[in-house]
Amino acid sequence: MKMIMGGLNKLCKSFKVPDNYKKSSIEHNYTEHDWLENKPIWSPYLKRDISSLSYILMTLFNKLFSITKINPTKYISIASFSKKVVDGYAGF
């Protein structure tokens, strides 16, 4: 679901991701010939990418749910979630 725009570093700052979840950085110079021997370097990097994105999405989904009382994880896109929200407020 494409809901938020921007690079992961910028999103980590914007969402105030704690340091233990925050994206890290490495040199991106590995090839198909040396990736396996460098797995101890890039594997933790990828895990931090996943944890920071997970933290951001959970924060966003919790905020959306607290505002709308609709679970955003049940919708495949921001458009379908938005339609549900608008349909729910159409009666006012």
Backbone as a ProteinNet text record, in pm:
[ID]
protein_1_A
[PRIMARY]
MKMIMGGLNKLCKSFKVPDNYKKSSIEHNYTEHDWLENKPIWSPYLKRDISSLSYILMTLFNKLFSITKINPTKYISIASFSKKVVDGYAGF
[TERTIARY]
85.7	0	90	80.8	162.7	86.2	126.8	55.4	143	271	359.7	474.2	512.8	616.6	743.4	855.8	982.4	1079.3	1205	1307.2	1294.4	1348.4	1333.9	1404.1	1519.2	1587.1	1499.9	1441.2	1355	1230.8	1173.7	1055.9	1089.8	1208.8	1251.3	1257	1307.4	1312.9	1173.3	1092	956.7	870.5	884	805.2	874.6	991.1	1067.2	1091.3	1143.3	1172.1	1285.6	1269.7	1376	1504.1	1616.2	1745.5	1757.1	1699.8	1713.7	1633.3	1546.1	1472.6	1518.3	1589.2	1620.8	1709.7	1684.7	1763.5	1910.7	1996.8	2140.7	2191.9	2321.5	2375.2	2499.3	2519.6	2638.4	2675.7	2793.5	2831.3	2749.4	2699	2618.4	2702.9	2809.2	2900.1	2918.9	2819.7	2830.2	2777.3	2831.1	2791.1	2739.3	2693.5	2648.1	2762.3	2886.5	3003	3047.7	3017.4	3067.6	2959.3	2833.2	2726.2	2721.5	2746.7	2734.2	2842.6	2963.3	3071.2	3054.5	2974.5	2950	2815.4	2750.9	2621.4	2624.8	2731	2734.3	2727.5	2759	2753.1	2613.7	2561.8	2435.9	2311.8	2321.5	2203.5	2147.2	2231.3	2176.9	2121.7	2184.1	2136.8	1993.9	1968.9	1835.2	1734.1	1775.9	1685.4	1645.1	1738.6	1705.4	1610.2	1629	1535.1	1394	1382.7	1252.2	1193	1275.3	1220.6	1179.7	1256.6	1218.4	1090.4	1077.8	955.5	835.6	855.5	748.1	702.5	796.9	764.7	683.6	725.7	657.1	514.9	500.1	366.4	274.5	324.4	240.5	199	290.2	257.4	148.5	165.1	66.3	-68.8	-68	-193.5	-264.5	-190.4	-252.2	-315.2	-248	-302.3	-429.2	-423.8	-542.2	-659.2	-632.5	-739.6	-795.4	-708.8	-756.6	-845.5	-821.7	-901.8	-1031.9	-1023.2	-1138.7	-1214.5	-1150	-1204.4	-1222.5	-1146.2	-1145.2	-1003.4	-989.7	-859	-799.8	-695	-639.2	-570.3	-534.5	-465.8	-559.5	-688.3	-784.7	-805.9	-734.8	-753.4	-624.4	-639.2	-523	-453	-522.6	-462.9	-517	-448.4	-495.6	-627.4	-644.2	-769.4	-888.3	-874.4	-986.7	-1013.6	-907	-925.3	-996	-952.8	-1013.6	-1160.7	-1192.3	-1332.9	-1417.5	-1365.2	-1438.3	-1458.7	-1355.3	-1366.8	-1471.1	-1465.2	-1560.7	-1701.9	-1718.8	-1851.6	-1906.2	-1818.8	-1861.5	-1905.2	-1849.4	-1883.6	-1984.7	-2036.1	-2125.6	-2259.8	-2296.4	-2426.1	-2434.3	-2324.2	-2332.1	-2368.2
-116.8	0	122.7	202.6	323.4	436.9	468.3	568.7	688.6	665.6	771.9	786.6	907.7	936.7	981.7	951	1000.3	887.1	923.8	826.4	780	663.7	604.3	686.9	743.5	829.4	947.8	1011.5	1127.8	1086.9	973.3	924.8	889.5	831.6	799.6	925.8	1033.5	1160.4	1214.8	1212.2	1266.5	1191.4	1059.7	977.1	955	1017.6	1007	860.8	785.1	643.3	632.6	552.1	535.1	478.7	512.1	471.4	320.8	241.4	96	38.4	118.6	76.8	151	260.7	352.6	289.6	329.1	285.8	317.8	226	250.1	272	273.4	291.3	204.5	164.1	88.6	131.6	93.4	112.5	14.9	62.1	-23.2	-66.2	-137.6	-174.7	-326.4	-402.9	-548.1	-597.3	-707.7	-764.3	-905.5	-964.6	-1103.3	-1198.9	-1150.6	-1235.4	-1231.7	-1125.3	-1114.3	-1091.5	-1099.4	-1068.4	-1167.8	-1295.2	-1394.7	-1377.5	-1351.6	-1332.6	-1204.3	-1111.8	-985.1	-983	-1099.1	-1108.3	-1054.8	-1076.7	-1020.4	-867.5	-803.5	-656.2	-610.4	-665.7	-612.8	-671.4	-788.5	-847.9	-761.4	-714.7	-624.9	-494.4	-447.4	-325.2	-345.3	-457.2	-484.5	-503.8	-567.7	-585.7	-451	-356.1	-221.2	-148.8	-168.6	-110.3	-161.9	-292	-353.5	-305.2	-298.6	-254.1	-107.6	-24.5	117.6	135.8	67.1	77.8	22.2	-86.9	-144.2	-45.6	18.2	116.6	232.4	279.7	391.2	350.4	235.6	191.7	168.1	105.9	82.2	214.9	309.6	441.7	508.1	502.8	562	491.1	357.9	283.4	307.8	313.2	340.6	478.9	576	712.6	717.2	652.6	650.2	582.1	471.3	402	487.7	556	638.1	752.5	800.1	909.4	858.2	748.2	702.8	584.7	511.4	386.1	281.1	293.4	197.5	143.3	11.2	-51.8	-38	43.1	65	-57.9	-156.4	-274.6	-367.6	-340.7	-423.5	-375.8	-270.8	-212	-220.5	-249	-272.7	-143	-32.4	95.1	209.1	321	439.6	488.4	465	505.9	428.2	296.8	217.5	249.9	275.3	317.3	452.4	545.1	679.4	673	587.8	573.7	525.1	429	378.7	490	569.1	680.1	779.9	818.1	915.1	858.4	732.1	670.6	670.3	650.5	649.5	786.4	891	1026.9	1093.5	1020.3	1079.2	1121.3	1065.9	1095.6	1225	1297.5	1417.4	1541.3
0	0	0	-103.8	-111.4	-43.7	78.7	157.5	189.6	200.6	245.2	146.4	123.6	25.4	97.4	36.9	89.6	116	127.7	160.1	304.2	331	463.2	570.9	540.2	639.2	678.9	579.5	605.3	685.2	650.5	722.8	867.3	890	1027.3	1112.8	1055.5	1129.1	1152.7	1049.1	1058.6	1160.2	1165.4	1256.8	1390.4	1408.7	1534.1	1573.2	1477.2	1500.4	1602.3	1707.5	1807.8	1744.3	1802.7	1747.2	1727.1	1815.6	1802	1685.7	1622.8	1503.1	1379.1	1398	1288.9	1183.2	1060.5	945.6	967.7	925.8	931.9	789.9	772	637.2	618	494.3	454.1	312.5	269.6	129.5	44.7	-64.5	-152.6	-273.1	-245.2	-353.4	-364.1	-324.5	-332.1	-466	-511.5	-640.2	-619.2	-728.3	-719.6	-688.2	-699.3	-672.8	-526.9	-455.8	-317.9	-212.6	-252.5	-157.5	-41.9	-68.6	37.4	143.9	102	199.8	280.1	229.5	300.6	373	381	447.9	591.4	669.5	805.3	808.9	697.8	690.7	648.7	538.6	486.6	552.2	612.9	675.5	790	884.4	988.7	930.6	822.5	755.8	704.5	638.6	586.4	698.2	806.3	920.6	979.2	984.5	1035.6	940.5	810.9	714.6	740.9	760	784.5	916.5	1023	1152	1149.2	1081.1	1076.7	995.6	883.8	804.6	880.6	950.3	1031.4	1139.1	1207.2	1310.3	1249.5	1133.8	1067.7	1030.1	968.2	926.8	1045.5	1150.4	1268.8	1334	1338.1	1392.4	1308.4	1176.8	1086.4	1098.8	1095	1103.5	1236.5	1344.7	1475.4	1478.4	1418.2	1413.8	1327.8	1211.9	1125.4	1194.4	1264.5	1335	1448.2	1521	1632.5	1584.2	1463.7	1408.3	1347.5	1271.8	1193.1	1253.3	1344.6	1399.1	1289.3	1181.9	1071.4	1060.7	1049.3	1042.8	901.6	884.6	749.9	691.5	773.6	721.4	644.7	649.7	576.8	433.1	392.6	259.9	180.7	52.2	-32.3	-74.1	-66.8	-108.2	-22.1	-29.4	43.5	-18.1	-148	-213.8	-158.6	-144	-91.8	54.9	132.6	271.7	276.7	193.9	191.3	153.4	56.2	16.6	133.7	208.2	325.2	428.3	448.6	544.1	496.3	369.3	314.9	319.4	282.1	287.4	430.4	527.7	666.5	716.7	658.3	701.3	607	509.3	409.7	469.4	584.8	641.9	722.2	737.9	823.3	745.9
[MASK]
++++++++++++++++++++++++++++++++++++++++++++++++++++++++++++++++++++++++++++++++++++++++++++

